[in-house]
Structure formats: C-alpha cells, structure tokens
Amino acid sequence: MAYTSIADLRTARNNALNACDWWLTPDNPNLDEGLELSRLSYRDELRRLPAKVKVDESNNPVLNTNGHLQDEEDTSIELPTSPG
C-alpha cells in the first residue's frame, strides 16, 4: 500500500513494528538464525522508512502523480514485506 502522508506512513509502520514485537522475546520458539536475521532486517527497514521520504526545499514531502509519498529514486514508499 502506498501512503499519502508521513503521518499515515508512521502509523502503518508503528502498527507493523507492534505486530512483530513478539519476535524479539527470548522464549520465542521460532528463533533459527536465518529467520532471526531477516526479522531484524525487516524491523530495521521499518524504522528507516520515514527518513526515506523525499522532501522539497521547504522540507515538505514530495508526492508522485498518484499522490503517494516517494523516495529519492521517485519510487512510491511502501512497507517492506514481512518475513513471517
């Protein structure tokens, strides 16, 4: 899903982070090393999303022709895919 405001992006990002907080609990039974690394990478990507938003000289977010937030490469910003 593409986002039209930084507030909407942050809300979705925060919800995604909250939904996967349990991954980091020490008693998580699904902690093989490969999955753990991909989950940590996913969470890191989520945290960096707001900083990827392209802004203009007035520090306002730049929207593409569809009205979606974009990054420096003019790609619509979306949440990364969860590794499960």
VEXLOGU-765322 format. One record per residue (C-alpha): residue in three letters; chain; x, y, z. Coordinates in Angstrom, 2 decimals. Layout:
// residues N
<pt r="ala" c="A" c1="X" c2="Y" c3="Z"/>
...
This chain:
// residues 84
<pt r="met" c="A" c1="0.00" c2="0.00" c3="0.00"/>
<pt r="ala" c="A" c1="1.30" c2="3.44" c3="-0.88"/>
<pt r="tyr" c="A" c1="0.90" c2="6.34" c3="1.55"/>
<pt r="thr" c="A" c1="-0.21" c2="9.93" c3="1.03"/>
<pt r="ser" c="A" c1="1.19" c2="11.44" c3="4.23"/>
<pt r="ile" c="A" c1="4.09" c2="10.88" c3="6.60"/>
<pt r="ala" c="A" c1="1.59" c2="10.54" c3="9.46"/>
<pt r="asp" c="A" c1="-0.15" c2="7.66" c3="7.66"/>
<pt r="leu" c="A" c1="3.21" c2="6.05" c3="6.89"/>
<pt r="arg" c="A" c1="4.33" c2="6.32" c3="10.52"/>
<pt r="thr" c="A" c1="1.03" c2="4.88" c3="11.79"/>
<pt r="ala" c="A" c1="1.30" c2="1.88" c3="9.46"/>
<pt r="arg" c="A" c1="4.99" c2="1.45" c3="10.31"/>
<pt r="asn" c="A" c1="4.30" c2="1.61" c3="14.07"/>
<pt r="asn" c="A" c1="1.48" c2="-0.93" c3="13.73"/>
<pt r="ala" c="A" c1="3.80" c2="-3.27" c3="11.79"/>
<pt r="leu" c="A" c1="6.51" c2="-2.91" c3="14.45"/>
<pt r="asn" c="A" c1="4.00" c2="-3.57" c3="17.24"/>
<pt r="ala" c="A" c1="2.69" c2="-6.64" c3="15.43"/>
<pt r="cys" c="A" c1="6.15" c2="-8.21" c3="15.34"/>
<pt r="asp" c="A" c1="7.48" c2="-7.21" c3="18.78"/>
<pt r="trp" c="A" c1="6.94" c2="-10.78" c3="19.99"/>
<pt r="trp" c="A" c1="9.66" c2="-11.93" c3="17.58"/>
<pt r="leu" c="A" c1="12.25" c2="-10.49" c3="19.95"/>
<pt r="thr" c="A" c1="11.12" c2="-12.28" c3="23.10"/>
<pt r="pro" c="A" c1="13.70" c2="-14.72" c3="24.48"/>
<pt r="asp" c="A" c1="11.13" c2="-17.52" c3="24.72"/>
<pt r="asn" c="A" c1="10.16" c2="-17.31" c3="21.03"/>
<pt r="pro" c="A" c1="10.21" c2="-20.91" c3="19.75"/>
<pt r="asn" c="A" c1="10.87" c2="-19.87" c3="16.12"/>
<pt r="leu" c="A" c1="14.34" c2="-18.38" c3="16.52"/>
<pt r="asp" c="A" c1="16.57" c2="-20.03" c3="13.94"/>
<pt r="glu" c="A" c1="19.47" c2="-17.79" c3="12.93"/>
<pt r="gly" c="A" c1="18.39" c2="-17.13" c3="9.32"/>
<pt r="leu" c="A" c1="14.85" c2="-16.17" c3="10.27"/>
<pt r="glu" c="A" c1="16.09" c2="-14.06" c3="13.16"/>
<pt r="leu" c="A" c1="18.40" c2="-12.08" c3="10.87"/>
<pt r="ser" c="A" c1="15.68" c2="-11.48" c3="8.28"/>
<pt r="arg" c="A" c1="13.28" c2="-10.35" c3="11.01"/>
<pt r="leu" c="A" c1="15.84" c2="-7.93" c3="12.44"/>
<pt r="ser" c="A" c1="16.48" c2="-6.57" c3="8.94"/>
<pt r="tyr" c="A" c1="12.73" c2="-6.15" c3="8.39"/>
<pt r="arg" c="A" c1="12.32" c2="-4.22" c3="11.64"/>
<pt r="asp" c="A" c1="15.30" c2="-2.03" c3="10.76"/>
<pt r="glu" c="A" c1="13.76" c2="-1.28" c3="7.35"/>
<pt r="leu" c="A" c1="10.50" c2="-0.30" c3="9.03"/>
<pt r="arg" c="A" c1="12.29" c2="2.10" c3="11.37"/>
<pt r="arg" c="A" c1="14.09" c2="3.82" c3="8.47"/>
<pt r="leu" c="A" c1="11.00" c2="4.36" c3="6.29"/>
<pt r="pro" c="A" c1="10.16" c2="7.95" c3="7.33"/>
<pt r="ala" c="A" c1="13.74" c2="9.04" c3="6.62"/>
<pt r="lys" c="A" c1="13.43" c2="7.72" c3="3.05"/>
<pt r="val" c="A" c1="10.65" c2="10.16" c3="2.15"/>
<pt r="lys" c="A" c1="11.80" c2="12.66" c3="-0.45"/>
<pt r="val" c="A" c1="11.26" c2="16.26" c3="0.67"/>
<pt r="asp" c="A" c1="11.37" c2="19.58" c3="-1.19"/>
<pt r="glu" c="A" c1="13.39" c2="22.67" c3="-0.28"/>
<pt r="ser" c="A" c1="10.75" c2="23.59" c3="2.35"/>
<pt r="asn" c="A" c1="11.03" c2="20.12" c3="3.94"/>
<pt r="asn" c="A" c1="7.56" c2="19.11" c3="2.71"/>
<pt r="pro" c="A" c1="7.10" c2="15.54" c3="1.46"/>
<pt r="val" c="A" c1="7.15" c2="15.11" c3="-2.31"/>
<pt r="leu" c="A" c1="4.19" c2="13.23" c3="-3.77"/>
<pt r="asn" c="A" c1="4.17" c2="11.46" c3="-7.12"/>
<pt r="thr" c="A" c1="1.47" c2="11.92" c3="-9.76"/>
<pt r="asn" c="A" c1="-0.74" c2="9.42" c3="-7.90"/>
<pt r="gly" c="A" c1="-0.46" c2="11.47" c3="-4.70"/>
<pt r="his" c="A" c1="1.78" c2="8.93" c3="-2.93"/>
<pt r="leu" c="A" c1="4.92" c2="9.57" c3="-0.91"/>
<pt r="gln" c="A" c1="8.07" c2="8.85" c3="-2.87"/>
<pt r="asp" c="A" c1="11.72" c2="8.25" c3="-2.10"/>
<pt r="glu" c="A" c1="14.82" c2="9.82" c3="-3.68"/>
<pt r="glu" c="A" c1="14.54" c2="7.35" c3="-6.59"/>
<pt r="asp" c="A" c1="10.95" c2="8.52" c3="-7.26"/>
<pt r="thr" c="A" c1="9.52" c2="5.17" c3="-6.15"/>
<pt r="ser" c="A" c1="6.33" c2="5.05" c3="-4.08"/>
<pt r="ile" c="A" c1="7.14" c2="4.23" c3="-0.47"/>
<pt r="glu" c="A" c1="5.51" c2="1.08" c3="0.84"/>
<pt r="leu" c="A" c1="6.03" c2="-1.12" c3="3.88"/>
<pt r="pro" c="A" c1="8.52" c2="-3.94" c3="3.31"/>
<pt r="thr" c="A" c1="7.25" c2="-7.49" c3="3.13"/>
<pt r="ser" c="A" c1="7.25" c2="-9.28" c3="6.46"/>
<pt r="pro" c="A" c1="9.49" c2="-12.36" c3="6.61"/>
<pt r="gly" c="A" c1="6.81" c2="-14.10" c3="8.67"/>
